[in-house]
Amino acid sequence: MLVDSHCHLNFPDFKDDIDNVIARAKAAGVGVMQTICTEMAEFEEVYSIAERNEGVFCSVGVHPNDSGKQEIISAQELIDKTSRKKVIGIGETGLDYHYEYSDRELQKHSFLEHIKTAQATGLPLIVHTRDADEDTIKILSDEISKSYFKILIHCFTSTKHLADTIVKLGGYISVSGIITFKNAQSIRNALSDVPLDRILIETDSPFLAPIPYRGKRNEPTYVTEVNKALSTLKNISEEECTKITTENFFRLFDKAKQS
């Protein structure tokens, strides 16, 4: 069974055929999907999708690019949502200095509230980091030294330095369809030394469709192509890659095993 650890099933791209999208994924062997919350205004919609579909779970959180759209969410507000059965992760949160859609200090404040939530609940922190590696590393390292929490860097697009640091902190790395892109050799190189027991796969759909679907709407079905590319990179069979990444998902997101 494959797992798409990070997708956005509530996005408008799926509005007209969400049931078919989920059915196609399951027919392709994708038995579990985590649909990710990016702002609190969408949480109920995100949760509703998870609640009515077997094998679909969700997170709660505010994307760094959306952290300036509302009052900074408090850890307690996030914690309150985690009591729901199908909420298995915190985020996506983190830092994004590429677009500068939100003030950097607001992003950091929001990031810290999400970290407090992960520390209090034991649920994994789903981290988005773009052009912000040094601040991301500093915040994660400082906070984990105070109180342990589980870390997942989603949609890895960065350097070997970040990957190695996250592994040393006990964290995990999730790879997306970007791993299939011709111009992504530096990312593949950075992933080459990440231990197999620390890797997850995702689509980040509807974005970043892998080859051979690049340029089209992405969907959870295409995590099969991510799995294929990762198996090639790690020189293992697709079946073994599926087994390992699925086991890693349930080890990290262990609340999913109870739901």
N, C-alpha and C positions, 0 to 999 in steps of 0.2 A: 504493500500500500504506500503510495506517495503522499506527501504532505506539502501543501502550499502554505508556508508559514506566514505569508504577508501578502494580502490582497485588499482591494477596496471595493467590495461588492455593492456598497451603497452609492457609488459615484454615478452621475447621470449617464455615463457610457453604457451602463447595464440596465437602465431603467425599463427598457421595453422587453428584455429577454432574460431577466435574472434567473428564472427557473430553468430555462434551457442551458444557461451558462453553467449552473451548478450540476445539472444532469449530465452535460457533456464531460465535465471534469470527473464525475464519478464513473462514467462509462470508460474513461481513459485510465482508471486506476487511482485517481486522486481521491482518497477516502476522507481526508481531513483538510479543512481550509481555515485560516484565521483572517477574518475581515477586520481591518484596522481603523480605529477612531482617530480623526485628525483635529476635531474641534468639538467642544462639549455640546454645541447646538445640534450635532448630528448623532449624538450617542444613542438616543432612543431608536432611531432608524437603524443604526448599526446593530444594536442589540436585537432588534426585532428580526433581522435577517438570520442572525445566529440562532435565536430561540426557535424559529419555525423550520429550521433545516438541520436534520441529523448530520453530524460530522462537521458542522460549521461552528466555530467559536469566535470570540472577538476580544478586543482590547478596549481600554479607556484611556484617553489622553488628548493632548493638544500638540500638534505639529509646531516646530519652532517658527515656521513662517506664518503661523496663525496666532502666535502668542501675543501679538499686539492688537488683536481684534476685539479683545474683551478684557475684563479685569483678570489679572493673573489667577489661575485656578489654584486653590489651596490643596495641600496634601489631604486634608480631611474630606474635602469634596470628592476627591478621587477615591479615597479609601471607601467612602460610602457606596460607591458604585461597584466596588470589587466583591461585595457580598453576593452579587448575582451569579447564578450557577455557571453561566457560559462566559464570564469575563475571566480570561486566563493570563492577560498581559497588561503592562503599563506602558502607554505611549500610543503613537510614536511621539517621542520627545527628542531633545538634543539641541544641536546648534547648526545653523545654516548661514554662513557668511557669504555665500555665492550671490544670492539675489538681494540680500539686505531688506527683505520685506518687513522684518521686525527689528526693533532696536536690540543690539547685542546684549545689553544689560537685562532687558526684559526676557530675552531668550534664556539667559543664564538663571534668572530667578525662577522661571517656569521649570527649567531642567531640574533645579534643586528640589522643587516641590514634588516632581515626579520621582526623583530618587528617594525622597523621604517616604513616599508611598510604597515603593518597591521594598525598602528596608522594613517597613511596618507590616507588609502583607506577605512577603516572601514570593510575590509574583515577579517574573522577569521584567527588566527594564528594556524596552525596545527603542534603540537609539538610532536616530538619523544624524549623520554628521557630514557636512559638505564644506570644504575649504575652512575647516575649523578644528583640525586634528589636535593641535597643541592644547587649545582650551578644553576640548573634549577629554583628552587624556588627563589633563591636570584635575579637572572636576571629578572624573570617575575615580582616579587614583586617590585623591584627597578624601572623598566621601566613603569609599570602600574601606579605607584604613580606619574609619570611625565605626562603621557598622556594615557588615557584609550584605551584599545584594547581588542578584543574578543579572548579568549583562548580555545583551544581544546587539551586535552592530548589524543593522539590517541593510540590505542592498549595498554590499561592500564595493566601494569604488576608489579605495585609497591606497596607502603605501604599506610596505612590509613592516615598517616601524609601528604603524597603528595595529596591524594584525598581530604582530608579536606581543605588543603591550597588552592587548585585550586578552590574549591567551594566557599571559602571565598573571593577569588579574582573575583568571578562572572563567573568563567569558567565552562567548560563542560568536561566530561569524556566519552571516547568511548571504548567499550569493544569488544573484538574479540573472535574467536573460543577458545582461551586459557581458557575462562571461563568454557568450557565443560571438560577440562582435569582433570583427577582424582587427580593429584598432585598439583592442583591450588587452594587448599582450602584457603590459605593465601590471594590470590587475591580476591576470593569471599568474604572473611571476610572484606577485605579493602573496597569493594564496597557496603557492606550491608547498610551503613549509607548515601551513596550518594543519594540525593533527586532524585526522579523519573524525575523531570523536568530538570535535568542536565545530563542525560545519552543518548548517541547515541550508535548505533551498527555498526559493520563493519566486513569485512572478512580479510582485509590486503592481499587478494589473489594476487598472487598464493601461498602465505605462510600460515601456521598455520591453516590447515583444521581442522574443529571441529570434535569431535566424532559425528557420526560413520565413518567419512571420513578421520580420522587422518592417515597421511602417504601418502595420495594421493594429487594430485594437488588441491588446493583450488580454488573456483570460487564464484562469487557473489550470485549464487543460494543458497549457504550454509549459507548465513546470516539468513536463516530461523531457523537453528539450534542454532545460537547465540541468536536469539529472544526467542526461546523456553527455553534455559538455563537461560536467564535473567528473564523471566517471573516466572520461578520456584524460583529463588533466591529472587525475590521481592514479591512472593506470589500473583501474579495477573494473569489474563488469558493471553494467547498468543495474543488474539485480542486487549486487552487493552495495552499490551506492544508494539505492532505494532503501535497503534494509538499514544501513548505517544512519542516513539522514533522518529517517523516520524514528529510529530509536533515540537519536539525539534530540529531536523535537519533544518527544514525550518525557525525556529526562529533564529537559529544561522547563517545559510547560507542563509540569506534572499535574496541575489541576485538571487538565484535559482528560487525564486517565480516570478521574473521579466523576466526570460529568456524563 
